[in-house]
Amino acid sequence: MDKIEEMKALIKEIEKHNINYYVYDKPSISDSEYDKLYYHLVDLEKETGVILPNSPTQRVGDDILDGFTKKKHEIPLYSLNKVRDYEDLRTWMTDMLRLAGNTDFAMEYKFDGLQLVLEYNNGLFVSATTRGNGSVGEDVSLQVKTIKTVPLSIKFQGRLLVQGEGMMLQSNLAKYNKMAEEKLKNARNAAAGAIRNLDPKETAKRNLNYFCYSILKCEGKNFETQQEMHDFLKDNGFATGVYFKLVKTVEEAIKEIERVDKIKAKSDILIDGMVIKINKVEPRAKIGWTNKFPKWAMAYKFEAQEVTTVIEDVVWQVGRSGRVTPIALLQPVELAGATVKRATLNNIEDIRRKEVYKNSRVFVRRSNEVIPEVMGLAKKLENSEEIFEPQNCPSCNHKLDRVGPLLFCPNHSGCKEQVVDRLAHFASRNAFNIEGLSEKTAGSFYDEFRVRNLSDLFGLTKEDLLKLDKFKDKKAENIIKSIKNSKNIELDRFLFALGISEVGNKTAKDLAKHYLSFEAVKNASVESLSSIRDVGEIIAVKIREFFDNKDNLAEIDRLFECGVKIIEPKQIEETNGSPFSEKTVVLTGALKNFTRAEAEKIIEDLGGRTSSSVSKNTDFVLVGEDAGSKYDKAVTLGVKILTEEDFVKLINPS
């Protein structure tokens, strides 16, 4: 195939993916795979000097959906050029400094949502339009008016056109999927689908956000810098994503890109890169535009968090509670800097809803550094096979029990995978912290010494361990010493170590702090447990069921007989007069005078509690430098904001 024919084939394939992605909101490949096709076409066009009339490199944006009123953009909308590496970024920034003279660069998030243009006149919202093809978009005014972060009135009284992104926060996606019969695959598609829904009531259900980053027209007002535009937007009530940074050199830009790349997985806002613009407005006209993008702005895309690959097989894994979970074995693929070979499928109903099969191409997403998840079907292949759930335990062959969509192995002490997982959890750092007791070692204990219960660990001797392969004198001595030293344990760590369903490290701390003794936790009613903030009825029932189980109580008694002693928290001083008593505080950004751990301890000592996410139940958000999306959400919900200065005044009122 000659290069022109190869270009024609690439254009045809890219156009097919564009239709799937933009028109039907059903992408068939990942963003990173699309980029490879696109940039291969760019390289061929440079190499041949030929640009075919229908090349996607010469076209901006989406096709138009029927069903919405079409609206011509007063100011044409452009895409953004992208650099592929730091060397390309360095070249571009050097060119900009040469063309613009002495300028710094404005850095902003590259949002992964649906682009929208909002129009205001006389201080009132007039309309909202999708980007469409850059010249003509869709009028989605009724849908966008349901977005709470879109101001319906602003201070500025002239005519104003602003550009931004309609998005769904990750936390709102999680909340929506908990209640929805049909789950949404990802936040980007969720936002696009909501805004393109002809019924605004359905749009409102998804609780979208709008983040503004550009001023297309501002009647009677000129801006000298991007910083001035950013400040104007904030002053008029537009959310901007709580990020804006000025840098002078490429080294500063790279440092900032790498910093944001590390923390983006924890962000509530879906971002896929950074946008860098020359800060000065005046030189932009001289530098100019191509027919597709401004030359004075550039995007740097992060490594993909979502890819497509093939499910080669499905195995069913048994956890410490006996729950049997399907795990997809994948054709190895690079994702977010790691080679991914496994991903979770949750349960059989999830498999059916996502319509995935063995030997099918699927979307895989990785977020927050946890095990990747299969998000849905990209393409069914000729040899695809339906996935069936097992009837018997894959570890011990015991017949499985069904609880709703979930499968459980009832063979509590005779199922090796269950026992080994419980032992490894019991020995983990936030539990008994038994150094050297890995999952592999726990498996050896199960096979060689018939360790079936947690308490059996305390009956092991150094002589026993020396019988194991590769266990020398020092290694055996260290593990036995660590087991012995673990017997004195704080209440919260003991509760966590028991492996109670739904009781993680934070819930264990909440229980210990509230009840102050193990007996009080053990005897607490569902009503009492569910009254604790962040516990709730579902977790309360799980806790009560655990302590109502005679086998669990017998095992706890055996632990005490082996010499385990619980260090119970002392009764804390009365803190009803404290400004943080019974209050929930979320911390975001870097504090100057306290580490995060120090600030959290001060709040807890004053009778408060800390949380990692902002909700309507949050009382305060303590904001440091470079505050993230939690600040923006707090503003949206009307939660009281504390600066570090406010915090110091509250804890030291004198």
VOVOLO-57509 format. One record per residue (C-alpha): z, y, x; residue number from 1. Coordinates in steps of 0.2 Angstrom, whole numbers, plus 2048, in hexadecimal, padded with zeros to 3 digits. Example, Ala and Ser with C-alpha at 12.3 -4.5 7.8 and 13.67 -1.06 7.14 Angstrom:
BEGIN
   up  north  east  resi
  827    7EA   83E     1
  824    7FB   844     2
This chain:
BEGIN
   up  north  east  resi
  800    800   800     1
  7FB    811   807     2
  807    81F   807     3
  7FF    828   7F8     4
  800    819   7EE     5
  812    816   7F3     6
  816    828   7EE     7
  80E    824   7DC     8
  819    815   7DB     9
  829    81E   7DF    10
  825    82C   7D3    11
  822    820   7C5    12
  833    817   7C9    13
  83D    827   7CB    14
  836    82D   7BA    15
  83B    81D   7B2    16
  84D    820   7B9    17
  84D    832   7B4    18
  849    82E   7A2    19
  857    820   7A1    20
  863    82C   7A9    21
  860    83D   7A1    22
  858    839   790    23
  861    829   78B    24
  871    82B   796    25
  86E    819   79B    26
  86C    819   7AE    27
  864    809   7B5    28
  869    80C   7C8    29
  877    815   7D1    30
  875    827   7D7    31
  875    822   7E9    32
  866    816   7E5    33
  85D    824   7DC    34
  860    82F   7EB    35
  858    822   7F7    36
  848    822   7EC    37
  848    835   7EA    38
  84A    838   7FD    39
  83D    82B   802    40
  831    835   7F7    41
  836    845   7FF    42
  833    83D   810    43
  822    837   80B    44
  81D    848   805    45
  822    850   815    46
  819    842   81F    47
  808    843   815    48
  809    855   811    49
  804    850   7FF    50
  80E    854   7EF    51
  807    84C   7E0    52
  807    856   7D0    53
  814    84C   7C7    54
  820    84A   7D5    55
  832    84B   7D0    56
  836    856   7DF    57
  82D    864   7D6    58
  836    862   7C6    59
  847    868   7C0    60
  852    85E   7B5    61
  851    855   7A4    62
  844    852   797    63
  849    859   786    64
  851    84E   778    65
  84A    84F   766    66
  857    855   759    67
  85D    865   762    68
  855    876   761    69
  84C    87A   771    70
  850    88A   77A    71
  847    892   788    72
  852    898   796    73
  852    8AA   79A    74
  855    8A7   7AC    75
  84D    897   7B3    76
  859    88A   7B9    77
  858    882   7CA    78
  85E    872   7D2    79
  867    871   7E3    80
  860    86B   7F3    81
  86A    85E   7FC    82
  86E    85A   80E    83
  870    848   813    84
  87C    84B   822    85
  886    857   82C    86
  877    85B   838    87
  86C    860   829    88
  87A    86B   823    89
  87C    873   834    90
  869    877   835    91
  86A    87F   823    92
  879    889   827    93
  872    88F   837    94
  862    894   82E    95
  86C    89E   821    96
  876    8A7   82E    97
  866    8AC   836    98
  85E    8B2   826    99
  86D    8BA   81D   100
  876    8C1   82D   101
  888    8C2   82D   102
  88E    8B8   81E   103
  89B    8AB   81A   104
  897    89C   80E   105
  89F    898   7FD   106
  8A4    886   7FA   107
  8A6    87F   7E8   108
  8A7    86E   7E0   109
  897    865   7DC   110
  89B    860   7CA   111
  894    850   7C3   112
  892    854   7B1   113
  885    85C   7A5   114
  87E    86D   7AA   115
  880    87B   79C   116
  87C    88D   79B   117
  888    898   790   118
  883    8A9   789   119
  88F    8B6   784   120
  88C    8C8   77C   121
  899    8D5   777   122
  8A7    8CA   77E   123
  8A2    8BB   772   124
  89B    8AA   775   125
  889    8AA   76F   126
  881    899   774   127
  881    88A   77F   128
  871    882   786   129
  86E    872   791   130
  864    874   7A1   131
  856    86A   79A   132
  847    86B   7A5   133
  84D    87B   7AD   134
  841    886   7A2   135
  846    87F   791   136
  856    877   78B   137
  85F    871   77C   138
  86A    87C   771   139
  87B    874   771   140
  886    883   76B   141
  88F    87A   75D   142
  894    86B   769   143
  899    876   777   144
  8A4    881   76C   145
  8AF    872   76A   146
  8B3    872   77D   147
  8C4    87B   77F   148
  8C0    882   791   149
  8B1    88B   78A   150
  8B8    89C   785   151
  8B2    8A3   774   152
  8B6    8B5   779   153
  8B7    8BD   78A   154
  8BC    8CE   791   155
  8AB    8D3   797   156
  8A1    8DB   789   157
  890    8DB   790   158
  883    8CE   78F   159
  887    8BF   79A   160
  87F    8AE   79F   161
  889    8A2   7A9   162
  885    891   7AF   163
  891    882   7B1   164
  894    870   7AD   165
  89A    867   79E   166
  8A6    859   7A3   167
  8B3    84C   79E   168
  8C2    84B   7A8   169
  8C7    83A   7AF   170
  8D8    83A   7A6   171
  8CF    83E   795   172
  8C3    830   798   173
  8D1    824   79A   174
  8DA    82B   78B   175
  8CA    829   780   176
  8C6    818   786   177
  8D8    812   781   178
  8D5    817   76F   179
  8C2    814   76D   180
  8BA    804   767   181
  8AB    807   772   182
  8B0    80C   783   183
  8A7    819   78E   184
  8A0    813   79F   185
  8A3    823   7A9   186
  8A8    835   7A7   187
  897    83C   7AB   188
  88E    832   79D   189
  89C    836   791   190
  89A    848   793   191
  887    848   791   192
  888    83C   782   193
  895    848   77A   194
  88B    858   77C   195
  87B    850   776   196
  884    849   766   197
  87D    851   757   198
  88E    851   74F   199
  89A    85E   757   200
  8A9    854   750   201
  8A4    845   75B   202
  8A3    851   76A   203
  8B4    858   767   204
  8BC    846   768   205
  8B7    845   77A   206
  8C2    854   77F   207
  8B5    85B   78C   208
  8B7    869   799   209
  8AB    876   79F   210
  8AC    87C   7B1   211
  8A2    88C   7B5   212
  89A    890   7C6   213
  88C    89C   7C5   214
  887    8AD   7BC   215
  875    8AD   7B7   216
  875    8BF   7AF   217
  883    8CC   7AD   218
  87D    8DB   7A4   219
  882    8EB   7AD   220
  88B    8E3   7BB   221
  886    8DE   7CD   222
  88F    8D2   7D9   223
  88F    8D3   7EB   224
  896    8C2   7EF   225
  898    8B0   7E7   226
  8AB    8B4   7E9   227
  8A9    8C3   7DD   228
  8A0    8B8   7D1   229
  8AD    8AA   7D2   230
  8BB    8B7   7CF   231
  8B2    8BF   7C0   232
  8B0    8AE   7B8   233
  8C3    8AA   7BA   234
  8C7    8BB   7B4   235
  8BD    8B8   7A4   236
  8C6    8A8   7A0   237
  8B9    89B   7A7   238
  8C0    88B   7AF   239
  8B8    88A   7C1   240
  8BF    879   7C6   241
  8CD    881   7D0   242
  8C4    880   7E0   243
  8BB    88E   7EA   244
  8BB    890   7FD   245
  8B3    89C   809   246
  8AE    895   81B   247
  8A5    89D   829   248
  89F    88F   834   249
  897    87E   831   250
  8A7    876   839   251
  8B2    87E   82C   252
  8A6    878   81F   253
  8A6    866   825   254
  8B9    866   826   255
  8BA    86C   814   256
  8AD    85F   80E   257
  8B7    851   817   258
  8C8    857   80F   259
  8C1    857   7FE   260
  8B8    847   800   261
  8C9    83F   804   262
  8D2    845   7F5   263
  8C3    845   7E8   264
  8C8    834   7E2   265
  8D9    83B   7DC   266
  8D1    849   7D3   267
  8D0    84A   7C0   268
  8BF    853   7C2   269
  8B0    848   7C5   270
  8A7    850   7D5   271
  899    848   7DF   272
  898    854   7ED   273
  89A    867   7F3   274
  88F    876   7F0   275
  88D    882   7FE   276
  886    894   7FB   277
  884    8A3   806   278
  892    8AE   7FF   279
  888    8BF   800   280
  87C    8C2   7F1   281
  871    8CF   7F8   282
  867    8C3   805   283
  864    8B6   7F8   284
  854    8BF   7F1   285
  84D    8C0   802   286
  851    8AE   806   287
  84A    8A9   7F5   288
  846    899   7EC   289
  83B    88A   7EC   290
  833    885   7DB   291
  842    879   7D9   292
  852    880   7E2   293
  859    890   7EA   294
  857    890   7FD   295
  868    899   7FF   296
  873    88A   7F7   297
  875    878   7FD   298
  87E    869   7F6   299
  886    85C   801   300
  888    84C   7F7   301
  897    840   7FA   302
  894    82E   7FD   303
  891    825   7EC   304
  8A0    81F   7E2   305
  894    814   7D7   306
  887    808   7DB   307
  87D    7FA   7D3   308
  87E    7E8   7DA   309
  87C    7D6   7D3   310
  88B    7CB   7CC   311
  888    7BB   7D6   312
  897    7B2   7CE   313
  8A7    7B4   7C4   314
  8B8    7AD   7C9   315
  8C8    7AD   7BE   316
  8D7    7B3   7C8   317
  8E9    7AF   7C3   318
  8F6    7BD   7C5   319
  909    7BC   7C7   320
  90C    7BE   7B4   321
  900    7B0   7B1   322
  8F2    7BB   7AA   323
  8E1    7B4   7AF   324
  8D4    7C2   7B3   325
  8C1    7C1   7B6   326
  8BB    7C7   7C7   327
  8A9    7CA   7CB   328
  8A3    7C4   7DC   329
  895    7D0   7E1   330
  886    7D1   7EC   331
  88E    7DB   7FA   332
  88B    7EE   7F8   333
  890    7FD   801   334
  89B    808   7F6   335
  8A6    817   7FB   336
  8A6    812   80E   337
  8AA    800   80B   338
  8A1    7EF   808   339
  8A5    7EA   7F6   340
  8A4    7D7   7F2   341
  8B0    7D6   7E3   342
  8B3    7E0   7D3   343
  8BE    7DE   7C3   344
  8B7    7DA   7B2   345
  8C8    7DC   7A9   346
  8C6    7CF   79B   347
  8B9    7C5   791   348
  8B8    7D3   783   349
  8B4    7E0   791   350
  8A7    7D4   798   351
  89F    7D3   787   352
  8A0    7E6   783   353
  898    7EA   794   354
  88B    7DD   791   355
  88B    7D6   7A3   356
  886    7C5   7A9   357
  886    7BA   7B8   358
  877    7BE   7C2   359
  875    7CF   7BA   360
  873    7E0   7C2   361
  883    7EB   7BE   362
  88A    7FC   7C2   363
  89A    7FB   7CD   364
  8A6    80A   7CF   365
  8B4    80D   7DB   366
  8C1    81A   7D7   367
  8D2    81E   7DE   368
  8D0    811   7EC   369
  8D4    802   7E0   370
  8CA    7F3   7DD   371
  8B8    7F7   7D7   372
  8B4    7F5   7C5   373
  8A4    7EE   7BD   374
  89F    7FD   7B1   375
  891    7F5   7A8   376
  880    7ED   7A8   377
  871    7F5   7B2   378
  865    7E8   7AF   379
  864    7D6   7A9   380
  85B    7CA   7B4   381
  850    7BB   7B0   382
  85E    7AF   7B7   383
  86D    7B8   7AF   384
  87A    7AD   7A7   385
  887    7B0   79A   386
  899    7B1   7A0   387
  8A6    7A5   798   388
  8B8    7A5   799   389
  8C2    796   79F   390
  8CC    78A   794   391
  8D7    784   7A2   392
  8E0    78E   7B0   393
  8D5    78E   7C0   394
  8E4    78C   7CB   395
  8EE    77E   7C2   396
  8E3    778   7B4   397
  8F0    77B   7A7   398
  8E9    780   796   399
  8E8    793   794   400
  8F0    79D   786   401
  8E7    7AC   77E   402
  8F0    7BC   77A   403
  8E2    7C8   772   404
  8D4    7C9   77E   405
  8DF    7C3   78D   406
  8E2    7B2   794   407
  8F3    7AC   79B   408
  8F8    79C   7A5   409
  909    797   79E   410
  90D    78B   7AD   411
  919    798   7B4   412
  920    78E   7C2   413
  913    781   7C5   414
  904    78D   7C7   415
  901    791   7DA   416
  8F8    7A1   7D8   417
  905    7A8   7CC   418
  914    7A3   7D7   419
  90B    7A9   7E7   420
  907    7BA   7DF   421
  919    7BC   7D9   422
  920    7B8   7EA   423
  915    7C4   7F3   424
  91A    7D2   7E6   425
  92C    7CE   7E8   426
  92A    7D0   7FB   427
  920    7E0   7FA   428
  925    7F0   802   429
  92B    7F9   7F1   430
  935    7E9   7EC   431
  93F    7DE   7F8   432
  935    7E4   807   433
  935    7D3   810   434
  92A    7D6   820   435
  91E    7C8   825   436
  91E    7C0   813   437
  90B    7C1   80F   438
  902    7B9   801   439
  8FC    7AC   80E   440
  90D    7A8   814   441
  913    7A7   802   442
  906    79A   7FF   443
  90C    790   80D   444
  91E    791   806   445
  917    78B   7F5   446
  90E    77C   7FD   447
  91A    777   80B   448
  92C    77B   804   449
  929    77A   7F1   450
  92E    78C   7EF   451
  92B    78F   7DC   452
  938    79D   7D9   453
  93C    7AE   7E1   454
  94E    7A8   7E5   455
  946    799   7EF   456
  942    7A5   7FD   457
  954    7A7   801   458
  957    795   804   459
  94A    794   812   460
  94F    792   824   461
  948    796   835   462
  946    783   838   463
  93C    782   828   464
  930    790   82D   465
  92D    788   83F   466
  925    779   836   467
  917    784   830   468
  907    786   83A   469
  906    795   845   470
  918    799   842   471
  921    79C   853   472
  933    7A0   856   473
  932    7B3   855   474
  928    7B3   845   475
  933    7A7   83C   476
  943    7B0   842   477
  93C    7C1   83C   478
  937    7BB   82A   479
  948    7B2   828   480
  951    7C2   82E   481
  947    7CD   822   482
  94B    7C2   813   483
  95E    7C3   818   484
  95D    7D5   81A   485
  954    7D8   809   486
  963    7D2   7FF   487
  96B    7E3   7FD   488
  95E    7EC   7F2   489
  95D    7FC   7E8   490
  95D    7FA   7D5   491
  94B    801   7D3   492
  944    7F6   7E0   493
  94D    7E7   7D8   494
  945    7EB   7C7   495
  934    7ED   7CF   496
  936    7DD   7D9   497
  939    7D3   7C9   498
  926    7D5   7C4   499
  92A    7DB   7B2   500
  919    7DD   7A9   501
  914    7F0   7A9   502
  923    7F5   7B4   503
  91C    7FD   7C3   504
  925    807   7D1   505
  927    817   7C7   506
  92D    80E   7B7   507
  93A    805   7C1   508
  941    815   7C8   509
  942    81D   7B7   510
  94C    80E   7B0   511
  958    80E   7BF   512
  95A    821   7BD   513
  95D    820   7AB   514
  969    810   7AA   515
  971    811   7BB   516
  975    7FE   7BA   517
  96C    7EE   7B9   518
  977    7E8   7AB   519
  972    7F7   7A1   520
  960    7F5   7A4   521
  961    7E2   7A0   522
  96A    7E5   78F   523
  960    7F5   789   524
  958    7F4   778   525
  945    7F8   775   526
  94B    808   76C   527
  955    80D   77B   528
  947    809   788   529
  939    811   77E   530
  943    821   77D   531
  941    824   790   532
  932    82F   794   533
  923    826   79B   534
  92A    815   796   535
  925    814   783   536
  925    806   777   537
  918    7FA   77F   538
  921    7FA   790   539
  932    7F9   787   540
  92D    7E9   77E   541
  927    7E1   78E   542
  938    7E5   797   543
  942    7DE   788   544
  937    7CE   788   545
  93A    7CC   79A   546
  94D    7CC   799   547
  94D    7C2   789   548
  945    7B4   792   549
  952    7A7   798   550
  948    7A1   7A7   551
  947    7B3   7AD   552
  95A    7B5   7AB   553
  95D    7A5   7B4   554
  953    7AA   7C3   555
  95C    7BB   7C4   556
  96C    7B1   7C4   557
  966    7A6   7D2   558
  961    7B6   7DC   559
  973    7BC   7DA   560
  97A    7AB   7E0   561
  96F    7AC   7EF   562
  978    7BC   7F4   563
  96D    7CA   7ED   564
  977    7DA   7E9   565
  970    7E9   7E0   566
  974    7FA   7E6   567
  976    804   7D6   568
  973    817   7D6   569
  982    821   7D5   570
  985    82C   7C5   571
  97C    83C   7C8   572
  985    84D   7C5   573
  982    855   7B4   574
  972    85F   7B5   575
  970    866   7A3   576
  971    877   7AA   577
  963    874   7B6   578
  952    87C   7B2   579
  94A    86B   7B6   580
  956    860   7AB   581
  94C    854   7A1   582
  93C    85D   7A6   583
  92C    855   7AD   584
  924    85E   7BC   585
  913    85B   7C3   586
  910    860   7D5   587
  8FE    865   7DB   588
  8F8    86D   7EC   589
  901    870   7FC   590
  912    878   7FD   591
  917    883   80C   592
  92A    880   80C   593
  92C    86F   806   594
  924    85E   808   595
  91F    856   7F7   596
  92C    849   7F9   597
  939    857   7FC   598
  934    860   7ED   599
  934    851   7E2   600
  946    84C   7E8   601
  94C    85E   7E3   602
  945    85C   7D2   603
  94C    84B   7CF   604
  95D    850   7D6   605
  95D    85F   7C9   606
  95A    852   7BB   607
  947    854   7BA   608
  939    847   7BC   609
  929    848   7C5   610
  918    842   7BF   611
  907    840   7C7   612
  8FD    846   7B8   613
  8FD    855   7AC   614
  8FF    852   799   615
  906    85B   78A   616
  917    854   78F   617
  917    85D   7A0   618
  923    86B   7A1   619
  91E    873   7B1   620
  910    872   7BE   621
  916    877   7D0   622
  907    87E   7D8   623
  904    87F   7EB   624
  8F5    884   7F6   625
  8E4    87C   7F2   626
  8EA    876   7E1   627
  8DF    869   7D8   628
  8D9    866   7C7   629
  8EB    863   7C1   630
  8ED    876   7C1   631
  8DE    879   7B7   632
  8E4    86C   7AA   633
  8F5    874   7A9   634
  8ED    885   7A5   635
  8E2    87C   798   636
  8F2    874   790   637
  8FC    884   792   638
  909    87B   79D   639
  914    887   7A7   640
  90E    88A   7B9   641
  91B    88C   7C7   642
  916    893   7D8   643
  920    88E   7E7   644
  92A    89F   7E6   645
  92E    89B   7D3   646
  934    88A   7D8   647
  940    891   7E6   648
  947    89E   7DA   649
  94B    890   7CD   650
  954    885   7DA   651
  95D    893   7E2   652
  961    89F   7D4   653
  96D    8A9   7DE   654
